[in-house]
Amino acid sequence: MVNARKPVLLIDVDGVVVTTKPHWSADLQRDFGFDKSTLREHFFAPFWPDIVTGRNDLLPRLAQALKAMNSNIKASHLRDYWFSKDATLNQDMLDWISKRRQDGHRVMLATNQDHSRAMYLMNNVGLEAHCNGIYHSAALGFAKPNPLFFKHISEHESRAPRDLILIDDTMENVIAARAAGWQAHHFTGVTQLTTAMVSGD
């Protein structure tokens, strides 16, 4: 049962709950005939900022990028490849989260994601069973480290900022959360996180 007096834990996904090594794009050249730098140039650089903040949809822009790359790969095929490759769970972190929830903490994911991958992570990968819900950037309209990402979550949780704790592997996001009045821990591993939570560092 959630204890309203305990801080809410807001946990990043990629690099924390989902492992990012090896990177999902490592075998693009072998599997599709183009490399990650080409995909970055034609898809992530021009389109991702709007996709991840909910201003554009992933699949049409991915199809547009593949056409510009002279690739015959279907956008849905590449999306499915990406999502399935980028879905290896950090079991140690899931165990850590389970213990915190047993202790009465509300645990929410707080992540930069487009709508489709956010739902894939929750429903297909099964993260919905490990948390109380998800805040993702496409739904909020702002991505970390934008201060409005943290502002909107604070308002939704109806808790004082000091009662919100971000756990994130990107130091820029940790700094932004602290600037918003949250507590925040830079994640480098479960052992380090447990020590930091105990010591308050």
PASEDO-704462 format. One record per residue: x, y, z of N, C-alpha, C, O in turn; residue number from 1. Coordinates in steps of 0.001 Angstrom, whole numbers, always signed. Atoms other than C-alpha are relative to their C-alpha. Layout:
BEGIN
<pt <X Y Z> <X Y Z> <X Y Z> <X Y Z> NUM> ...
% end
This chain:
BEGIN
<pt <+840 -1198 +0> <+0 +0 +0> <+873 +1246 +0> <+1864 +1319 +727> 1> <pt <-770 -1231 +71> <+1264 +3474 -905> <-149 +789 +1297> <-1252 +952 +1819> 2> <pt <-24 -830 -1195> <+2264 +5577 +2094> <+164 +1446 -444> <+1209 +1817 -977> 3> <pt <-3 -1381 +497> <+1409 +9220 +1368> <+1090 +844 +635> <+1424 +1908 +113> 4> <pt <-1059 -768 -643> <+4122 +10383 +3762> <+1369 -271 -607> <+2306 +499 -395> 5> <pt <-1286 +338 +613> <+6900 +8692 +1793> <+161 +756 -1320> <-826 +972 -2022> 6> <pt <-223 -682 +1280> <+8504 +10536 -1158> <-392 -879 -1179> <-336 -2107 -1106> 7> <pt <+291 +691 +1251> <+7426 +9613 -4668> <+1310 -191 -761> <+2097 +747 -884> 8> <pt <-1196 +276 +785> <+10167 +7953 -6718> <-342 +120 -1480> <-1249 -554 -1967> 9> <pt <+181 -219 +1433> <+10363 +9141 -10339> <+1228 -557 -697> <+2322 -7 -574> 10> <pt <-1145 +769 +488> <+12557 +6729 -12253> <+92 +52 -1526> <-872 -231 -2237> 11> <pt <-287 -11 +1432> <+14114 +7160 -15685> <-44 -1430 -538> <+77 -2389 +225> 12> <pt <+80 +1335 +611> <+13818 +4258 -18142> <+1322 -407 -630> <+2007 -1289 -110> 13> <pt <-1182 +434 +744> <+16693 +4045 -20627> <+1277 +296 +783> <+1546 +1436 +1160> 14> <pt <-1218 -127 -779> <+19958 +3423 -18835> <-204 -269 +1479> <+764 -334 +2237> 15> <pt <+305 +278 -1402> <+18191 +2717 -15533> <-827 -1283 +99> <-351 -2292 +620> 16> <pt <+871 +1176 -21> <+15271 +294 -15905> <+252 -886 -1214> <+180 -2112 -1126> 17> <pt <-341 +726 +1229> <+16159 -691 -19471> <+1487 +217 -285> <+1957 +1355 -305> 18> <pt <-1427 -121 +287> <+19802 -1429 -20259> <+197 +497 -1422> <-605 +201 -2307> 19> <pt <-253 -604 +1315> <+21313 +424 -23211> <+1288 -506 -635> <+1748 +55 -1630> 20> <pt <-1223 +575 +578> <+24408 -1701 -23867> <-212 -1489 -247> <-601 -2214 +670> 21> <pt <-364 -812 +1162> <+24809 -2853 -26509> <-1172 +849 -469> <-2332 +523 -219> 22> <pt <+1041 -894 +485> <+22917 -12 -28147> <-831 -711 -1059> <-306 -1507 -1838> 23> <pt <+913 +694 +923> <+19886 -1129 -30155> <+415 +172 -1461> <+87 -671 -2295> 24> <pt <-353 -278 +1395> <+21373 +402 -33331> <+1332 -603 -421> <+1797 -344 -1532> 25> <pt <-1354 +493 +273> <+24682 -1489 -33169> <+98 -814 -1289> <+1137 -801 -1950> 26> <pt <-55 +887 +1170> <+23774 -3893 -35988> <-831 +501 -1173> <-1206 -287 -2041> 27> <pt <+810 -538 +1088> <+21845 -1579 -38291> <+624 -245 -1370> <-67 -611 -2321> 28> <pt <-655 +188 +1294> <+24424 -1809 -41045> <-151 -1440 -484> <-451 -1682 -1653> 29> <pt <+130 +1412 +355> <+24348 -5596 -40992> <-1433 -368 -347> <-1670 -1115 -1296> 30> <pt <+1392 +442 +132> <+20578 -5894 -40718> <-819 +791 -1023> <-1784 +272 -1583> 31> <pt <+813 -836 +887> <+19336 -3003 -42872> <+790 +708 -1101> <+202 +1263 -2030> 32> <pt <-796 -614 +1051> <+22239 -1698 -44922> <+292 +1478 +186> <+803 +2127 -727> 33> <pt <-397 -1377 -321> <+22609 +1698 -43246> <+412 +35 +1463> <+15 -826 +2248> 34> <pt <-507 -41 -1371> <+24329 +2776 -40046> <-748 +1033 +833> <-1599 +1768 +332> 35> <pt <+738 -876 -915> <+23183 +4720 -37019> <+242 +1478 -286> <-626 +2305 -6> 36> <pt <-254 -1401 +316> <+24839 +7950 -38174> <-920 +475 -1126> <-1370 +1621 -1120> 37> <pt <+923 -346 +1083> <+22719 +7898 -41342> <-1415 +170 +541> <-2124 +1099 +155> 38> <pt <+1328 -117 -594> <+19567 +7286 -39313> <-99 +1253 +863> <-1134 +1919 +895> 39> <pt <-10 -1219 -817> <+20552 +10066 -36943> <-164 +1236 -888> <-925 +2145 -557> 40> <pt <+61 -1157 +898> <+21032 +12490 -39841> <-1392 +205 -588> <-1873 +1335 -672> 41> <pt <+1268 -113 +716> <+17731 +11727 -41549> <-1239 -104 +888> <-2326 +317 +491> 42> <pt <+1174 +187 -862> <+15477 +10880 -38603> <+138 +706 +1340> <-650 +1600 +1652> 43> <pt <-63 -530 -1357> <+16659 +11731 -35119> <+302 +1498 +45> <-325 +2228 +813> 44> <pt <-350 -1424 -30> <+18249 +15116 -35846> <-1164 +898 -424> <-1475 +1853 +288> 45> <pt <+1072 -920 +410> <+15360 +16663 -37814> <-1350 -222 +686> <-2122 +723 +847> 46> <pt <+1366 +314 -431> <+12356 +14904 -36296> <-170 -313 +1484> <-1236 -65 +2046> 47> <pt <+186 +516 -1350> <+13035 +13534 -32822> <-442 +1034 +1025> <-1293 +717 +1857> 48> <pt <+455 -971 -1007> <+12673 +16765 -30805> <-1506 +199 +16> <-2098 +333 +1087> 49> <pt <+1459 -155 +46> <+9073 +17141 -32008> <-733 -1299 +321> <-1818 -1273 +902> 50> <pt <+634 +1286 -295> <+8293 +13423 -31768> <-20 -257 +1508> <-1042 -665 +2060> 51> <pt <-118 +339 -1421> <+9507 +13065 -28189> <-790 +955 +894> <-1006 +671 +2072> 52> <pt <+842 -921 -770> <+7444 +16072 -27087> <-1447 -7 -488> <-2229 +878 -138> 53> <pt <+1388 +199 +377> <+4255 +14867 -28760> <-513 +903 -1092> <-1719 +959 -1331> 54> <pt <+412 -921 +1063> <+4224 +17404 -31590> <-4 -657 -1381> <-439 -56 -2363> 55> <pt <-43 +741 +1256> <+4742 +14792 -34288> <-65 -1483 +316> <+223 -1894 +1440> 56> <pt <+124 +1447 -199> <+4179 +11062 -34750> <+1219 -720 -559> <+1782 -317 -1577> 57> <pt <-1218 +712 +359> <+7007 +8579 -35000> <-73 -663 -1366> <+821 -461 -2189> 58> <pt <+17 +858 +1186> <+5899 +6286 -37814> <+36 +787 -1321> <+814 +423 -2202> 59> <pt <-74 -744 +1266> <+5214 +8865 -40578> <+1363 +647 -229> <+1856 +684 -1357> 60> <pt <-1308 -649 +145> <+8484 +10663 -39892> <+1092 -1031 -254> <+2050 -757 -977> 61> <pt <-964 +1064 +269> <+10398 +7388 -39826> <-108 -449 -1450> <+905 -711 -2099> 62> <pt <+203 +349 +1403> <+8866 +6500 -43187> <+610 +1061 -915> <+1210 +735 -1939> 63> <pt <-576 -1096 +782> <+9897 +9909 -44515> <+1525 -94 -22> <+2155 +119 -1057> 64> <pt <-1456 +119 -80> <+13457 +9377 -43308> <+509 -1159 -842> <+1505 -1021 -1552> 65> <pt <-426 +1165 +778> <+13722 +5923 -44856> <-83 +275 -1496> <+767 -180 -2261> 66> <pt <+113 -368 +1418> <+12519 +7296 -48182> <+1173 +878 -411> <+1749 +683 -1481> 67> <pt <-1132 -880 +296> <+15180 +10017 -48048> <+1313 -769 -39> <+2262 -361 -708> 68> <pt <-1198 +845 -38> <+17738 +7298 -47333> <+12 -1031 -1129> <+930 -1846 -1219> 69> <pt <+129 +958 +1105> <+16605 +5348 -50426> <-56 -1444 +500> <+490 -2359 -116> 70> <pt <+161 +1329 -577> <+15711 +2404 -48216> <-1407 -512 -271> <-2374 +246 -202> 71> <pt <+1298 +623 +225> <+12895 -3 -49016> <-578 -626 +1272> <-1640 -1248 +1233> 72> <pt <+470 +552 -1276> <+12529 -1019 -45370> <-1282 +718 +429> <-1365 +1944 +355> 73> <pt <+1229 -600 -522> <+9038 -455 -43979> <+264 +647 +1355> <+987 +103 +2190> 74> <pt <-192 -713 -1262> <+8909 +2053 -41165> <-443 -844 +1194> <+204 -829 +2241> 75> <pt <+492 +833 -1103> <+6886 -349 -39023> <+977 -1125 +326> <+1094 -1527 +1484> 76> <pt <-988 +1052 -214> <+9549 -3035 -39488> <+1167 +533 +806> <+1613 -108 +1758> 77> <pt <-1123 -590 -737> <+12342 -732 -38322> <-418 +381 +1414> <+348 +193 +2359> 78> <pt <+497 -337 -1345> <+10215 +523 -35412> <-52 -1241 +884> <+410 -1212 +2024> 79> <pt <+112 +1225 -793> <+9495 -3024 -34254> <+1377 -551 +359> <+1584 -1027 +1474> 80> <pt <-1383 +426 -239> <+13184 -3937 -34586> <+607 +835 +1135> <+1194 +291 +2071> 81> <pt <-523 -930 -998> <+14168 -865 -32548> <-592 -295 +1365> <+143 -465 +2338> 82> <pt <+642 +182 -1293> <+11622 -1405 -29810> <+376 -1341 +637> <+601 -1409 +1845> 83> <pt <-318 +1318 -561> <+12385 -5126 -29413> <+1460 -87 +428> <+1782 -743 +1420> 84> <pt <-1421 -1 -355> <+16149 -4552 -29376> <+267 +845 +1241> <+1205 +589 +1996> 85> <pt <-214 -976 -1072> <+15791 -1723 -26869> <-935 -290 +1165> <-1630 +598 +1657> 86> <pt <+985 +411 -1012> <+13865 -3697 -24252> <+570 -993 +1003> <-171 -1783 +1587> 87> <pt <-613 +899 -974> <+16366 -5551 -22073> <-88 +621 +1387> <+481 +1683 +1638> 88> <pt <+255 -569 -1316> <+15313 -5023 -18479> <+1158 -231 +958> <+1828 -1262 +922> 89> <pt <-992 +83 -1066> <+17677 -4354 -15604> <-686 -654 +1203> <-1363 +19 +1979> 90> <pt <+727 +738 -1034> <+16441 -7044 -13221> <+384 +464 +1399> <-462 +490 +2293> 91> <pt <-413 -501 -1310> <+18487 -5716 -10313> <-781 +1264 +367> <-1167 +1455 +1520> 92> <pt <+750 -1229 -263> <+16732 -2369 -10676> <-1471 -300 +238> <-2104 +330 +1085> 93> <pt <+1397 +381 -236> <+13319 -4000 -10937> <-176 -566 +1409> <-1185 -300 +2062> 94> <pt <+65 +530 -1362> <+14040 -5863 -7702> <+66 +1139 +1019> <-640 +1129 +2027> 95> <pt <-136 -1169 -882> <+15094 -2584 -6078> <-1325 +763 +64> <-1772 +1157 +1141> 96> <pt <+1288 -697 +59> <+11867 -921 -7224> <-1062 -775 +782> <-1857 -181 +1512> 97> <pt <+977 +825 -709> <+9818 -3826 -5884> <+107 +189 +1512> <-905 +270 +2208> 98> <pt <-201 -197 -1442> <+11345 -3371 -2434> <-484 +1371 +447> <-1067 +1509 +1522> 99> <pt <+447 -1346 -362> <+10656 +361 -2450> <-1533 +65 +31> <-2115 +720 +895> 100> <pt <+1464 +10 +28> <+7021 -263 -3388> <-552 -759 +1203> <-1574 -374 +1771> 101> <pt <+413 +743 -1193> <+6728 -2833 -613> <+132 +868 +1249> <-611 +701 +2216> 102> <pt <-211 -907 -1131> <+8023 -132 +1732> <-991 +1161 +5> <-991 +1972 +931> 103> <pt <+1041 -1021 +20> <+5137 +2135 +675> <+249 +1169 -922> <-528 +2124 -929> 104> <pt <-266 -1089 +940> <+6726 +4342 -1972> <-889 -140 -1244> <-1079 -1242 -1760> 105> <pt <+594 -60 +1326> <+4710 +5375 -5009> <+1152 +121 -998> <+2032 +965 -830> 106> <pt <-1086 +11 +988> <+6945 +4650 -8023> <-590 +267 -1378> <-1438 -479 -1868> 107> <pt <+426 -367 +1345> <+6399 +6370 -11359> <+1218 +45 -918> <+2297 +471 -504> 108> <pt <-1047 -198 +988> <+8493 +6179 -14494> <-75 +1440 -489> <-1166 +1980 -672> 109> <pt <-66 -1385 +479> <+9633 +9623 -15672> <+1032 +29 -1112> <+2234 +22 -847> 110> <pt <-871 +348 +1110> <+11075 +9336 -19139> <-283 +816 -1257> <-1418 +1222 -1506> 111> <pt <+155 -616 +1315> <+11667 +10996 -22483> <-335 -1092 -1009> <+537 -1868 -1401> 112> <pt <+464 +1026 +942> <+9609 +8817 -24854> <-1096 +584 -870> <-1831 +1477 -448> 113> <pt <+1181 -289 +804> <+7225 +9172 -27764> <-1147 -881 +510> <-938 -1770 +1335> 114> <pt <+1163 +740 -489> <+3722 +7805 -27259> <+125 -1509 -259> <-184 -2318 +616> 115> <pt <+29 +1414 +366> <+4267 +4510 -29082> <+985 -825 +818> <+650 -1933 +1236> 116> <pt <-936 +804 -782> <+7393 +3391 -27244> <-385 +1 +1485> <-173 -991 +2181> 117> <pt <+458 -16 -1387> <+5992 +4506 -23895> <-1021 -1105 +241> <-952 -1817 +1243> 118> <pt <+1016 +1035 -143> <+3013 +2228 -24431> <+597 -1395 -202> <+193 -2348 +465> 119> <pt <-680 +1279 +222> <+5238 -561 -25762> <+725 -442 +1269> <+649 -1608 +1655> 120> <pt <-723 +328 -1223> <+7376 -417 -22635> <-959 -445 +1107> <-684 -1404 +1828> 121> <pt <+945 +326 -1061> <+4371 -497 -20343> <-741 -1310 -288> <-859 -2164 +590> 122> <pt <+882 +1119 +312> <+2253 -3079 -22168> <+739 -1228 -526> <+511 -2336 -39> 123> <pt <-692 +1136 +605> <+4561 -5265 -24281> <+1166 -483 +842> <+1344 -1685 +1040> 124> <pt <-1151 +373 -826> <+7666 -5186 -22121> <-448 -347 +1418> <+217 -1116 +2113> 125> <pt <+571 +366 -1294> <+5536 -5339 -18989> <+375 +892 +1166> <+247 +484 +2320> 126> <pt <-399 -870 -1095> <+6776 -2350 -17011> <-1186 +461 +850> <-1002 +913 +1980> 127> <pt <+1173 -403 -784> <+3211 -1599 -15915> <-133 -814 +1286> <-741 -360 +2255> 128> <pt <+81 +846 -1196> <+3569 -4466 -13433> <+1006 +416 +1064> <+946 -64 +2196> 129> <pt <-1095 -339 -910> <+6597 -2820 -11814> <-73 +1425 +536> <+817 +1859 +1267> 130> <pt <+83 -1387 -434> <+5382 +724 -11203> <-1463 +402 +129> <-2367 -374 -184> 131> <pt <+1361 -505 -153> <+2342 +2857 -10454> <-496 +741 -1237> <-1673 +1093 -1323> 132> <pt <+388 -706 +1210> <+2348 +4541 -13854> <+1205 +627 -669> <+2344 +385 -270> 133> <pt <-1086 -592 +775> <+4384 +6574 -16325> <-312 +1454 -339> <-1434 +1789 -718> 134> <pt <+9 -1340 +560> <+5063 +10219 -17083> <+979 -15 -1163> <+2177 -218 -963> 135> <pt <-925 -42 +1127> <+6467 +10460 -20589> <-120 +1331 -728> <-1177 +1961 -749> 136> <pt <-121 -1349 +530> <+7575 +13546 -22437> <-1030 +332 -1067> <-1506 +1466 -1125> 137> <pt <+971 -284 +1052> <+5216 +13197 -25406> <-1367 +371 +581> <-2093 +1176 -1> 138> <pt <+1273 -326 -654> <+2233 +13313 -23038> <+76 +1336 +745> <-902 +2082 +798> 139> <pt <-169 -1239 -755> <+3652 +16182 -20962> <+216 +1198 -913> <-84 +2333 -544> 140> <pt <-291 -1091 +928> <+4690 +18207 -24015> <+1377 +602 +166> <+1736 +1538 -547> 141> <pt <-1346 -493 -270> <+8185 +18777 -22650> <+882 -1165 +405> <+424 -2104 +1056> 142> <pt <-950 +1071 -309> <+11278 +16603 -22321> <+1030 +484 +1012> <+1380 +1663 +1050> 143> <pt <-1131 -322 -873> <+13914 +16478 -19621> <+1172 +468 -848> <+1405 -109 -1910> 144> <pt <+34 -679 -1307> <+15789 +18624 -18755> <-818 +1287 +39> <-578 +2123 +909> 145> <pt <+829 -1200 -16> <+13202 +21299 -19593> <-690 +133 +1366> <-1309 -824 +1832> 146> <pt <+631 -167 -1319> <+11976 +22749 -16271> <-1497 -306 +8> <-2040 -708 +1037> 147> <pt <+1441 +253 +42> <+8365 +22378 -17450> <-334 -1485 +123> <-1434 -1836 +550> 148> <pt <+194 +1441 -219> <+8770 +18581 -17477> <-222 -255 +1493> <-1151 -965 +1880> 149> <pt <+79 +211 -1448> <+9321 +18694 -13716> <-1181 +755 +608> <-1823 +268 +1539> 150> <pt <+1122 -796 -506> <+6739 +21423 -13126> <-1318 -741 -181> <-2133 -797 +739> 151> <pt <+1266 +686 +267> <+3945 +19428 -14759> <-163 -1239 +884> <-1266 -1533 +1345> 152> <pt <+83 +1174 -873> <+4779 +16299 -12769> <-298 +431 +1429> <-1131 -179 +2099> 153> <pt <+244 -500 -1355> <+4912 +18276 -9513> <-1465 +363 +190> <-2066 +43 +1215> 154> <pt <+1408 -404 -94> <+1472 +19710 -10221> <-920 -1214 -6> <-1906 -1249 +730> 155> <pt <+846 +1184 +80> <+20 +16321 -11129> <+56 -816 +1286> <-959 -1354 +1729> 156> <pt <-158 +782 -1226> <+1413 +14631 -8021> <-570 +708 +1225> <-855 +72 +2239> 157> <pt <+504 -795 -1134> <+175 +17453 -5760> <+820 -237 +1262> <+296 -358 +2369> 158> <pt <-933 +162 -1119> <+3236 +16993 -3596> <+1008 +1126 -31> <+1286 +1694 -1088> 159> <pt <-1073 -990 -41> <+5860 +19430 -2437> <+1184 -531 -808> <+1444 -1735 -787> 160> <pt <-1136 +468 +803> <+8899 +19293 -4752> <+995 -852 +785> <+1568 -1793 +236> 161> <pt <-972 +759 -791> <+11077 +18001 -1900> <-453 -1442 +240> <+342 -2291 +642> 162> <pt <+526 +1358 -166> <+8815 +14934 -1745> <+53 -815 -1286> <-503 -1912 -1352> 163> <pt <-167 +690 +1272> <+9702 +13960 -5325> <+1481 -292 -197> <+2320 +597 -48> 164> <pt <-1402 +416 +151> <+12903 +12015 -6007> <+202 -568 -1396> <-392 -1585 -1755> 165> <pt <-349 +502 +1333> <+14298 +11610 -9521> <+1215 -914 +87> <+2181 -615 +789> 166> <pt <-1142 +902 +152> <+16597 +8679 -10307> <+269 -90 -1499> <-562 -596 -2253> 167> <pt <-259 -177 +1435> <+18288 +9259 -13672> <+1489 -195 -265> <+2327 +172 +558> 168> <pt <-1410 +227 +330> <+21510 +8253 -15424> <+629 +1173 -752> <+1816 +1131 -1076> 169> <pt <-520 -1186 +683> <+21877 +11654 -17139> <+137 +1134 +999> <-855 +1590 +1568> 170> <pt <-254 -990 -1041> <+23502 +14236 -14883> <-732 +1306 -280> <-1159 +1980 +657> 171> <pt <+713 -1223 +347> <+21906 +17134 -16764> <-1435 -37 +511> <-1965 +987 +943> 172> <pt <+1369 +144 -500> <+18479 +15802 -15797> <-37 +72 +1517> <-963 +642 +2095> 173> <pt <-100 -64 -1464> <+19542 +15364 -12174> <+134 +1449 +458> <-523 +1870 +1411> 174> <pt <-204 -1408 -343> <+20723 +18970 -12048> <-1289 +786 -186> <-1638 +1624 +645> 175> <pt <+1261 -698 +266> <+17464 +20181 -13598> <-1050 -326 +1052> <-1795 +555 +1481> 176> <pt <+961 +393 -1039> <+15390 +18202 -11090> <+299 +712 +1312> <-611 +1194 +1986> 177> <pt <-387 -699 -1234> <+17337 +19678 -8189> <-337 +1482 -78> <-750 +2083 +914> 178> <pt <+347 -1407 +184> <+16830 +23156 -9635> <-1493 +233 +172> <-1921 +1324 +550> 179> <pt <+1453 -84 -174> <+13083 +22425 -9572> <-420 -261 +1436> <-1609 -231 +1753> 180> <pt <+300 +240 -1411> <+13332 +21668 -5855> <-140 -1460 +371> <-365 -1789 +1535> 181> <pt <+73 +1431 -267> <+13253 +17887 -6211> <+1287 -487 +649> <+2327 +170 +589> 182> <pt <-1198 +780 -300> <+15639 +15469 -4649> <+342 -778 -1274> <-548 -1080 -2069> 183> <pt <-368 +730 +1218> <+17611 +13640 -7336> <+1310 -742 +219> <+2213 -254 +898> 184> <pt <-1195 +838 -95> <+20202 +10875 -7610> <+472 -390 -1393> <-322 -812 -2234> 185> <pt <-606 +406 +1267> <+22560 +10223 -10502> <+250 -1500 +48> <+1045 -1976 +859> 186> <pt <-59 +1457 -22> <+22195 +6526 -11294> <+1216 -520 -742> <+1414 -209 -1916> 187> <pt <-1094 +730 +647> <+25322 +4481 -11997> <-65 -1486 +316> <+732 -2262 -209> 188> <pt <+177 +1399 -346> <+24153 +1192 -10494> <-852 -122 +1249> <-1015 +843 +1996> 189> <pt <+919 +197 -1123> <+21842 -310 -7898> <+710 +134 +1342> <+155 +713 +2275> 190> <pt <-740 -107 -1265> <+24499 -591 -5180> <+265 +1453 +338> <+69 +1878 +1476> 191> <pt <-259 -1427 -204> <+25469 +3050 -5627> <-1286 +731 +388> <-1275 +1594 +1266> 192> <pt <+1276 -656 -277> <+21797 +4089 -5621> <-455 -261 +1424> <-914 +658 +2104> 193> <pt <+409 +340 -1359> <+21052 +2260 -2380> <+804 +788 +1015> <+256 +1286 +1998> 194> <pt <-871 -787 -889> <+24020 +3949 -711> <-395 +1463 -2> <-454 +2100 +1049> 195> <pt <+378 -1402 +128> <+22974 +7350 -2034> <-1330 +282 +694> <-1485 +1323 +1332> 196> <pt <+1298 -196 -631> <+19396 +6920 -824> <+124 -10 +1524> <-561 +746 +2214> 197> <pt <-185 +85 -1446> <+20570 +5976 +2658> <+702 +1251 +539> <+334 +1793 +1582> 198> <pt <-811 -1121 -466> <+23117 +8795 +2911> <-606 +1344 -344> <-256 +2366 +248> 199> <pt <+614 -1250 +428> <+20965 +11383 +1157> <+834 +764 -996> <+545 +1929 -1267> 200> <pt <-862 -682 +982> <+23692 +12212 -1379> <-636 +0 -1382> <-55 +528 -2330> 201> 
% end
